[in-house]
Amino acid sequence: MEKDNVDVIIIGGGIIGLCSAYYLQKEGLSVTIIDKGPDERAASHANCGLVSPSHALPLNNLKTIRKSLLWMFQPDSPFLIRPQLDPRLYQWLLRFVINSRRQKVHHSMLALNQLLISSKALYQELIKEENIQCQWQNDGILFVCKKEKTFLDLQKDIRYTQEEIGLSAVPYVGELLQEKEPALKDDNYGAWLYEIDAHLKPDLLIDGLKETLLSRGVKIISDCLVTSLTNSGQVIQNVVTTKGSFSATQFVLSGGALSVQLAKVIGLRLPIIPGKGYSITMKSPGLSPKIPCIMQERKVVATPWKNGTYRLGGTMGLGGFNTTLNKTRLNALKSAAVDYLKEPFTDQVIEEWYGWRSMTPDGVPIIDRSPKHKNLTIACGHNMLGISMGTGTGKLVSEIVCEKELHIDSHFYSLSRLN
Ligand SMILES: Cc1cc2nc3c(=O)[nH]c(=O)nc-3n(C[C@H](O)[C@H](O)[C@H](O)COP(=O)(O)OP(=O)(O)OC[C@H]3O[C@@H](n4cnc5c(N)ncnc54)[C@H](O)[C@@H]3O)c2cc1C
C-alpha cells in the first residue's frame, strides 16, 4: 500500500484529468494522476484540436436521427451505428431520441455554452501563464458548405443561437470565400466563419500540461491500470491498481470512455458509450488551409498547424470498444477532403489513429459528485468537445472537490439528469 499522504488521486491522465490536476494543485492540494498509458487510444491524443465554442448545439436533433438511419449500412458514412447484442447501445439511442426534443436541446445548449465559453477564456490564461507551446491560434473555424441548402440550414441554427446565447458567425460566399481561404475548391457554395473559435495541437498541449504539473509537484504514475476502488460505506479509501493500492482523501474519475468500466465495479451506472473517431496526421499540403475547415456535409475536419503538419479527422462510430483501425473509415476522411480542398492530403503520413469519445445521450458531460460516494467526483462524457471543455471542467472539478464557490452553474452536469 502506498503510504503517501495524497489529497487527491485522479484516475485518467487525458485532458480532463490533467486540467483537473492543474486547478486542484493551484488550490494547494497534493495530487497524483494514475493512467494505464501513455495511451495512444486516449481521445486526447490525436483529435482535431479545435477549441470551439461554436459547438454549443448538441448533435441531438431529428435530422441526425434520420441521417444516421440512412447511413446505417454505409461503411464510409460520417455517422455509423453498428448493431450489437449489448442492450446498453439501444438504451442510449432511446435516450438520445428523448434528448432531441426542443426543450431538452435548449437546456443542453445552455449547458455546453457556459462550459465552452469559460474554457476558452481559461485556456488563454493557462497557456499564457504557463507558457505552454501548443500552437494556439485564435483565428476561428470555417464551416464549409458544398451546397446552398446546407449553408441555409446552418444559417437557421446560427439565427437560433444568436437569439438565445449571442453566438453568431460571419458568412463567406463565392469569391469572398476564395479570398478568405484559397485552399478551398471554387465549387464550395459558402462557409460560416466562427470567429470565436480557436485551435491548438493537442499532443503539445498534453505534453506542456504534464510538464507544468510535474514542475509543480504533481505525481504522474503511468503504465498503471486501476482495476477497482475499495470503500468503507460511502467513502472510497483506495484505488487498486496493477502497481499496488494507493490511498487518498478525494478521488476523481476522468477515464474518458473507459470510465464506465470502473464505475460499474463500484456499482455506478454511467450512461456513456464509446463513439469511435479517426484521424490521419500528415505533412501539410503545399496549399494547406490557413485555419481549420469543417466540411459540413461530410463532417470531416481539416486542421492545419504552423509546424507544417496537418490532420484530417472525424467520423462517429457507435457500437462498442471496437479495436480495428478500419481503412474504409480512414479513407472516408481523405475522400471527403477531395470534395472540398484543392490539395486535400499528402502521402507523407505521420500517424493513422482512432480514439473513443465518451458519449452521453444529451451531448453534455457529467461533472458531479458520485451519488453513492462522498469523496468521488466524476468528470467524463465530454463527447466531441473534451478539448474545448477541458479547462472549464478542470476548474469545476477543483471547486467541487474543495467545496468552493462554483464559477459556472453545475446543475447542468449532474449525473441524475440522465437517470
Ligand atoms: C477523431 C476525434 C476528433 C476529436 N476532435 C476534437 C476537437 O477538435 N475538439 C474537441 O474539443 N474535442 C475533440 N474530440 C473529443 C476529445 O478528444 C475528447 O472529448 C477528450 O479528449 C476526452 O478527454 P478525456 O480526458 O475525458 O479522455 P481520454 O483522453 O480518453 O483520457 C482518459 C484517460 O484515462 C485512462 N484510463 C481509463 N481508464 C483507466 C483505468 N481503469 N486505469 C488507468 N487509466 C485509465 C486512459 O488510458 C486515458 O489516458 C475528438 C475526438 C476524436 C475521437
The ligand as an SDF file (V2000), in Angstrom:
LIG
                    3D

 53 58  0  0  0  0  0  0  0  0999 V2000
  -11.3720   11.8710  -34.0730 C   0  0  0  0  0  0  0  0  0  0  0  0
  -11.6560   12.7630  -32.8820 C   0  0  0  0  0  0  0  0  0  0  0  0
  -11.5690   14.1290  -33.0450 C   0  0  0  0  0  0  0  0  0  0  0  0
  -11.8640   14.9760  -31.9820 C   0  0  0  0  0  0  0  0  0  0  0  0
  -11.7060   16.3170  -32.1320 N   0  0  0  0  0  0  0  0  0  0  0  0
  -11.9520   17.1500  -31.0920 C   0  0  0  0  0  0  0  0  0  0  0  0
  -11.7770   18.5450  -31.2400 C   0  0  0  0  0  0  0  0  0  0  0  0
  -11.3570   19.0370  -32.2830 O   0  0  0  0  0  0  0  0  0  0  0  0
  -12.0690   19.3530  -30.1860 N   0  0  0  0  0  0  0  0  0  0  0  0
  -12.5520   18.8380  -29.0070 C   0  0  0  0  0  0  0  0  0  0  0  0
  -12.8600   19.6170  -28.1090 O   0  0  0  0  0  0  0  0  0  0  0  0
  -12.6760   17.5120  -28.8100 N   0  0  0  0  0  0  0  0  0  0  0  0
  -12.3930   16.6580  -29.8270 C   0  0  0  0  0  0  0  0  0  0  0  0
  -12.5570   15.3170  -29.6770 N   0  0  0  0  0  0  0  0  0  0  0  0
  -13.0480   14.8160  -28.3890 C   0  0  0  0  0  0  0  0  0  0  0  0
  -11.9350   14.8200  -27.3490 C   0  0  0  0  0  0  0  0  0  0  0  0
  -10.8050   14.2290  -27.9140 O   0  0  0  0  0  0  0  0  0  0  0  0
  -12.3780   14.0830  -26.0910 C   0  0  0  0  0  0  0  0  0  0  0  0
  -13.6300   14.5580  -25.6670 O   0  0  0  0  0  0  0  0  0  0  0  0
  -11.3660   14.2730  -24.9610 C   0  0  0  0  0  0  0  0  0  0  0  0
  -10.0760   14.0010  -25.3970 O   0  0  0  0  0  0  0  0  0  0  0  0
  -11.7290   13.3980  -23.7790 C   0  0  0  0  0  0  0  0  0  0  0  0
  -10.7230   13.5490  -22.8120 O   0  0  0  0  0  0  0  0  0  0  0  0
  -10.7110   12.6430  -21.5060 P   0  0  0  0  0  0  0  0  0  0  0  0
   -9.6030   13.1010  -20.6600 O   0  0  0  0  0  0  0  0  0  0  0  0
  -12.0950   12.6040  -20.9340 O   0  0  0  0  0  0  0  0  0  0  0  0
  -10.4890   11.1550  -22.0440 O   0  0  0  0  0  0  0  0  0  0  0  0
   -9.1960   10.4620  -22.6560 P   0  0  0  0  0  0  0  0  0  0  0  0
   -8.3940   11.3970  -23.4390 O   0  0  0  0  0  0  0  0  0  0  0  0
   -9.6880    9.2280  -23.3330 O   0  0  0  0  0  0  0  0  0  0  0  0
   -8.3410   10.0890  -21.3940 O   0  0  0  0  0  0  0  0  0  0  0  0
   -8.7570    9.1060  -20.4730 C   0  0  0  0  0  0  0  0  0  0  0  0
   -7.5080    8.5010  -19.8760 C   0  0  0  0  0  0  0  0  0  0  0  0
   -7.9020    7.6500  -18.8000 O   0  0  0  0  0  0  0  0  0  0  0  0
   -7.0950    6.4810  -18.8380 C   0  0  0  0  0  0  0  0  0  0  0  0
   -7.8360    5.4130  -18.1700 N   0  0  0  0  0  0  0  0  0  0  0  0
   -9.0990    4.9970  -18.4310 C   0  0  0  0  0  0  0  0  0  0  0  0
   -9.4460    4.0020  -17.5840 N   0  0  0  0  0  0  0  0  0  0  0  0
   -8.3680    3.7840  -16.7880 C   0  0  0  0  0  0  0  0  0  0  0  0
   -8.1050    2.8900  -15.7270 C   0  0  0  0  0  0  0  0  0  0  0  0
   -9.0090    1.9920  -15.3030 N   0  0  0  0  0  0  0  0  0  0  0  0
   -6.8920    2.9320  -15.1320 N   0  0  0  0  0  0  0  0  0  0  0  0
   -5.9660    3.8430  -15.5220 C   0  0  0  0  0  0  0  0  0  0  0  0
   -6.1630    4.7220  -16.5310 N   0  0  0  0  0  0  0  0  0  0  0  0
   -7.3550    4.6930  -17.1470 C   0  0  0  0  0  0  0  0  0  0  0  0
   -6.8930    6.2220  -20.3280 C   0  0  0  0  0  0  0  0  0  0  0  0
   -5.7290    5.4470  -20.5330 O   0  0  0  0  0  0  0  0  0  0  0  0
   -6.7360    7.6310  -20.8630 C   0  0  0  0  0  0  0  0  0  0  0  0
   -5.3830    8.0360  -20.8840 O   0  0  0  0  0  0  0  0  0  0  0  0
  -12.2510   14.4360  -30.7180 C   0  0  0  0  0  0  0  0  0  0  0  0
  -12.2880   13.0480  -30.5520 C   0  0  0  0  0  0  0  0  0  0  0  0
  -11.9940   12.2080  -31.6110 C   0  0  0  0  0  0  0  0  0  0  0  0
  -12.0230   10.7240  -31.3920 C   0  0  0  0  0  0  0  0  0  0  0  0
  1  2  1  0
  2  3  1  0
  2 52  2  0
  3  4  2  0
  4  5  1  0
  4 50  1  0
  5  6  2  0
  6  7  1  0
  6 13  1  0
  7  8  2  0
  7  9  1  0
  9 10  1  0
 10 11  2  0
 10 12  1  0
 12 13  2  0
 13 14  1  0
 14 15  1  0
 14 50  1  0
 15 16  1  0
 16 17  1  0
 16 18  1  0
 18 19  1  0
 18 20  1  0
 20 21  1  0
 20 22  1  0
 22 23  1  0
 23 24  1  0
 24 25  2  0
 24 26  1  0
 24 27  1  0
 27 28  1  0
 28 29  2  0
 28 30  1  0
 28 31  1  0
 31 32  1  0
 32 33  1  0
 33 34  1  0
 33 48  1  0
 34 35  1  0
 35 36  1  0
 35 46  1  0
 36 37  1  0
 36 45  1  0
 37 38  2  0
 38 39  1  0
 39 40  1  0
 39 45  2  0
 40 41  1  0
 40 42  2  0
 42 43  1  0
 43 44  2  0
 44 45  1  0
 46 47  1  0
 46 48  1  0
 48 49  1  0
 50 51  2  0
 51 52  1  0
 52 53  1  0
M  END
$$$$
